[in-house]
Amino acid sequence: MFEKLEKLKQEYKELSNDLSKAEIINNKIEYQKKAKRHSELQPLIEKIEQAEKIESEINEAELIIKNEKDEELIKIAKDEIIEKKEKLKKITSEIKMLLIPKDENDINNAIIEIRAGTGGEEAALFVADLFRMYSKYIEKKGFKIEIMNSNVTGKGGFKEIIFFVKGKNAYGKFKYESGTHRVQRVPETEASGRIHTSAATVAVLPEQEEIDIEIKPEDLKIDVFRASGAGGQHVNKTESAVRMLHIPTGIEVTCQEDRSQIKNREKAMKILKARIKQKYELEEKQKIDEKRRSQIGSGDRSEKIRTYNFPQNRLTDHRIGLTLYNLLEIMDGELDSVISALNDYYNEKALNNLKI
């Protein structure tokens, strides 16, 4: 770890020098690249400097214990060492966390897709409940939400709903929500009071910048049609809905929430790029190591990740063994306890795998 930190300190020093050079300042692209890396390293370097200062203070206190004969001063030095070592332990842990490789997609906006699984109309109603839960959490966190596409059922549920979450680190906040969500409760339509089990799938994708994915015009098939469903006055009157097919991958996207065909095209293209990148990344992971495919990294929704048990007011996340008995609060947007636990778990897992 010491060798790695010394290399990073040297890199930071060189970047600091480079950013003051005229030839770098006058080269906009090079300057931005170096400034970004400098900014990324700064929090880590500050922590390293704090740790080095504390280590120096510990060494000074140890010298006092070794050379001093005044018992009172020795006691003060010993107490100081205990206190400083606790601080050093905390900062060392923070340094390790900063050394964990960052997911470059974390800062991006997120695209969340929720679809009804097994369970018929009850599954569609569960999709609506999940959408409400996420919407309330998004509002609490100060993010913005924009619906991209939805398919409403007769009883107010959704066969599917796709929406943007806009804000810094939106994808990083929601990325561990991908998977199959299972609900256990008595449906409103169940006269006998029997508990049913239904499911919905959630996929979370990072919104991609223009430079990330290049789509050739000849690889696209675009159809326009009249919107359908509960969509307002424009429904069935104008051809504002858009369907895009990416021929090489067979990925298809439909968007009909906006009255403007142009805006629907823009939204559909964003979803398409995110899905294409996800597909390519998954294929690459499979080539490297089939065993490394995971629910979290791949967006694979075939495995149950969470159960919402309403009769017992219980939520269980099966990936990390988390069980909470405040389900109604969680469904009302109080998701911090779940999302924080997931982040802590996967950070700890990455930390354990970190070669330092």
C-alpha positions in Angstrom: 0.0 0.0 0.0 2.9 2.4 0.9 4.4 2.0 -2.6 1.1 2.6 -4.3 0.5 5.8 -2.2 4.0 7.1 -3.0 3.3 6.7 -6.7 0.0 8.5 -6.4 1.7 11.4 -4.5 4.3 11.7 -7.2 1.6 11.7 -9.9 -0.3 14.4 -8.1 2.9 16.5 -7.7 3.6 16.2 -11.5 0.1 17.1 -12.4 0.3 20.2 -10.1 3.4 21.3 -12.0 1.9 20.5 -15.4 -1.2 22.6 -14.7 1.0 25.7 -14.3 2.8 25.3 -17.6 1.8 27.6 -20.5 1.9 24.8 -23.1 -0.6 22.7 -21.0 -2.8 25.7 -20.2 -3.0 26.6 -23.9 -4.0 23.0 -24.9 -7.6 22.9 -23.8 -8.1 19.1 -24.1 -4.8 18.3 -22.4 -5.5 20.8 -19.6 -9.0 19.4 -18.9 -7.7 15.9 -18.9 -5.0 16.7 -16.4 -7.2 19.0 -14.3 -9.8 16.2 -14.0 -7.2 13.7 -12.8 -5.8 16.3 -10.4 -9.3 16.8 -9.0 -9.8 13.1 -8.6 -6.6 12.6 -6.7 -6.9 15.7 -4.4 -9.2 14.1 -1.7 -6.9 11.1 -1.5 -3.7 13.2 -1.3 -5.3 15.3 1.5 -6.1 12.2 3.5 -2.5 10.9 2.9 -1.1 14.1 4.3 -3.4 13.9 7.3 -2.2 10.4 8.0 1.5 11.4 7.6 1.0 14.3 10.1 -0.6 12.0 12.6 2.2 9.4 12.2 4.7 12.2 12.9 2.8 13.2 16.0 2.8 9.6 17.2 6.6 9.3 16.7 7.1 12.5 18.7 5.0 11.2 21.6 6.9 7.9 21.5 10.2 9.8 21.8 8.8 11.6 24.9 8.0 8.3 26.5 11.4 7.0 25.7 13.4 10.0 26.9 11.3 11.8 29.4 11.4 11.1 33.2 8.4 13.2 34.2 5.6 10.6 34.9 2.9 13.2 34.1 4.3 14.0 30.7 4.7 10.3 29.9 1.1 9.7 30.8 0.0 12.6 28.6 2.1 11.2 25.7 0.6 7.7 26.1 -2.9 9.0 26.1 -2.1 11.1 23.0 -0.7 8.0 21.2 -4.0 6.1 21.9 -6.0 9.0 20.6 -3.8 9.5 17.5 -3.8 5.8 16.6 -7.6 5.8 16.6 -7.6 8.7 14.2 -4.9 7.1 12.1 -7.0 3.9 11.9 -10.0 5.9 10.7 -8.1 7.9 8.1 -6.3 4.7 6.8 -9.8 3.1 6.3 -10.9 6.3 4.4 -7.7 6.1 2.2 -8.5 2.5 1.3 -12.0 3.4 0.3 -10.7 6.2 -1.9 -8.4 3.6 -3.6 -11.3 1.5 -4.7 -11.6 1.8 -8.5 -14.5 4.1 -9.4 -17.3 3.2 -11.8 -17.1 5.9 -14.4 -20.8 5.6 -14.9 -21.7 6.5 -11.3 -21.9 10.2 -11.9 -24.3 9.8 -14.9 -28.1 10.2 -15.0 -29.9 6.9 -14.6 -32.5 5.2 -16.8 -34.8 2.9 -14.7 -37.1 0.3 -16.3 -39.7 -1.5 -14.2 -41.7 -4.3 -15.8 -44.4 -6.6 -14.4 -43.4 -10.2 -14.0 -45.4 -13.2 -12.8 -48.6 -12.4 -11.1 -50.9 -10.8 -13.7 -52.7 -7.6 -12.6 -51.2 -7.8 -9.1 -47.7 -7.7 -10.6 -48.7 -4.6 -12.6 -50.0 -2.9 -9.4 -46.7 -3.8 -7.8 -44.8 -2.0 -10.6 -46.9 1.1 -9.8 -46.0 0.7 -6.1 -42.3 0.5 -6.9 -42.5 3.5 -9.2 -44.2 5.5 -6.4 -41.5 4.3 -4.0 -38.7 5.4 -6.3 -40.4 8.7 -7.2 -40.7 9.7 -3.5 -37.1 8.8 -2.9 -36.0 10.7 -6.0 -37.9 13.8 -4.7 -36.3 13.5 -1.2 -32.8 13.4 -2.8 -33.4 16.4 -5.0 -33.1 14.5 -8.3 -35.5 15.1 -11.2 -37.7 12.5 -12.8 -38.9 12.3 -16.4 -41.1 9.5 -17.7 -39.9 8.1 -21.0 -42.5 5.4 -21.7 -45.3 3.6 -19.9 -48.0 1.0 -20.5 -50.9 1.5 -18.1 -53.3 -1.3 -17.2 -57.0 -0.9 -16.5 -56.7 -1.0 -12.7 -53.9 1.6 -12.5 -50.9 -0.6 -12.7 -48.1 -0.7 -15.2 -47.1 -3.5 -17.5 -43.9 -1.4 -17.8 -42.7 2.1 -17.0 -39.4 3.6 -18.1 -38.1 6.9 -16.6 -35.0 9.1 -16.3 -33.5 10.1 -13.0 -31.6 13.3 -13.5 -28.9 14.5 -11.2 -25.2 14.0 -10.3 -24.4 10.4 -9.2 -28.0 9.2 -10.0 -26.8 6.0 -11.5 -24.4 5.4 -8.6 -27.3 5.8 -6.2 -29.7 3.4 -8.0 -27.4 0.8 -9.7 -27.9 -1.9 -7.1 -31.7 -1.9 -7.6 -31.4 -4.0 -10.8 -33.0 -7.4 -10.4 -36.2 -9.3 -9.6 -38.3 -7.8 -6.8 -40.9 -10.1 -5.2 -44.0 -9.0 -3.4 -46.1 -11.1 -0.9 -49.4 -9.6 0.1 -53.2 -10.0 -0.2 -54.3 -8.4 -3.5 -57.2 -6.0 -3.5 -59.1 -8.4 -5.8 -58.7 -11.4 -3.4 -61.9 -11.9 -1.6 -60.7 -14.8 0.6 -57.7 -12.9 2.1 -55.2 -15.3 0.6 -51.6 -14.1 0.3 -50.3 -14.0 -3.3 -46.7 -13.8 -4.5 -46.0 -11.6 -7.6 -42.9 -10.2 -9.1 -41.5 -7.2 -11.0 -38.1 -6.7 -12.7 -36.0 -3.5 -12.3 -33.2 -2.6 -14.7 -31.0 0.4 -14.0 -28.8 1.8 -16.8 -26.5 4.8 -16.9 -27.4 7.4 -19.5 -24.7 7.5 -22.1 -23.0 10.7 -23.5 -22.9 11.1 -27.3 -19.3 10.1 -27.5 -19.8 6.8 -25.7 -21.9 4.9 -28.3 -21.8 5.6 -32.0 -25.0 4.4 -33.9 -24.8 4.5 -37.7 -28.0 5.8 -39.4 -28.0 2.8 -41.7 -28.2 0.5 -38.6 -31.5 2.1 -37.4 -35.1 1.4 -38.4 -37.4 4.1 -37.2 -41.2 4.0 -37.2 -43.7 6.6 -36.1 -47.2 5.9 -35.0 -50.1 7.3 -33.0 -49.7 7.1 -29.2 -52.0 4.8 -27.3 -53.2 4.5 -23.8 -53.9 7.1 -21.1 -51.8 9.8 -22.6 -53.9 13.0 -23.0 -55.5 14.8 -25.9 -52.7 13.9 -28.4 -53.5 10.2 -28.1 -54.5 8.7 -31.5 -54.5 12.1 -33.2 -50.9 12.7 -34.2 -48.1 10.4 -35.1 -45.8 11.4 -32.2 -44.9 8.0 -30.9 -41.5 6.6 -32.0 -40.2 3.0 -32.3 -36.5 2.5 -32.9 -34.9 -0.8 -33.9 -31.1 -1.2 -33.8 -30.7 -3.8 -36.6 -27.2 -5.2 -35.6 -28.3 -6.0 -32.0 -32.1 -6.4 -32.5 -32.7 -4.0 -29.6 -36.0 -2.1 -29.9 -37.2 0.9 -28.0 -40.6 2.6 -28.0 -41.3 6.1 -26.6 -44.7 7.8 -26.7 -44.9 9.9 -23.5 -44.2 13.3 -25.2 -46.5 15.1 -27.6 -43.5 16.0 -29.7 -42.1 13.4 -32.1 -38.7 15.1 -32.0 -38.6 14.8 -28.2 -39.7 11.2 -28.3 -36.9 10.5 -30.8 -34.4 12.1 -28.5 -35.6 10.1 -25.5 -35.7 6.8 -27.4 -32.2 7.3 -28.7 -30.9 7.8 -25.1 -32.5 4.5 -24.0 -31.2 2.7 -27.0 -27.7 3.8 -26.4 -27.8 2.7 -22.8 -29.2 -0.7 -23.7 -26.6 -1.2 -26.5 -23.7 -0.3 -24.2 -25.1 -2.6 -21.6 -25.3 -5.5 -24.1 -21.7 -4.9 -25.3 -20.4 -4.7 -21.7 -22.2 -7.9 -20.7 -20.9 -9.8 -23.8 -17.4 -8.7 -22.9 -17.7 -9.8 -19.3 -19.0 -13.2 -20.6 -15.9 -13.6 -22.8 -13.5 -12.8 -19.9 -15.1 -15.1 -17.3 -18.6 -16.6 -17.4 -18.5 -16.9 -13.6 -18.1 -13.2 -13.2 -21.5 -12.4 -14.5 -23.5 -10.9 -11.6 -26.9 -9.4 -11.0 -25.4 -6.1 -10.1 -22.9 -5.6 -12.9 -24.8 -7.0 -15.8 -28.4 -6.0 -15.4 -29.4 -9.6 -15.5 -32.9 -9.8 -14.0 -33.3 -13.5 -13.7 -32.5 -13.8 -10.0 -34.6 -12.6 -7.1 -32.8 -9.9 -5.1 -35.5 -8.6 -2.7 -38.8 -9.6 -1.1 -41.5 -7.2 0.1 -43.7 -9.0 2.6 -46.6 -6.8 3.5 -48.4 -8.9 6.1 -45.2 -8.9 8.2 -44.2 -5.3 7.2 -40.9 -6.8 6.3 -38.3 -6.2 3.5 -35.5 -8.6 2.8 -32.6 -8.1 0.5 -31.3 -11.6 -0.2 -27.9 -10.5 -1.6 -26.7 -9.0 1.6 -28.9 -10.7 4.2 -30.6 -7.5 5.2 -34.0 -7.7 6.9 -36.0 -4.6 7.9 -39.4 -4.3 9.6 -40.4 -0.9 8.3 -41.7 -1.9 4.8 -44.5 0.7 4.8 -42.0 3.5 5.4 -39.7 2.2 2.7 -42.6 2.0 0.2 -43.2 5.7 1.1 -39.7 6.6 -0.2 -37.6 6.0 2.9 -35.0 4.0 1.0 -31.8 5.3 2.6 -31.3 2.4 5.0 -31.5 -0.1 2.1 -29.4 1.8 -0.4 -26.7 2.7 2.2 -26.5 -1.0 3.3 -26.0 -2.1 -0.3 -23.3 0.5 -0.9 -21.5 -0.4 2.3 -21.6 -4.1 1.4 -20.3 -3.8 -2.1 -17.6 -1.2 -1.0 -16.4 -3.6 1.7 -16.4 -6.4 -0.9 -14.3 -4.3 -3.3 -12.0 -3.3 -0.4 -11.4 -6.9 0.4 -10.5 -7.7 -3.2 -8.2 -4.6 -3.5 -4.6 -5.6 -4.0 -2.7 -3.0 -2.0 
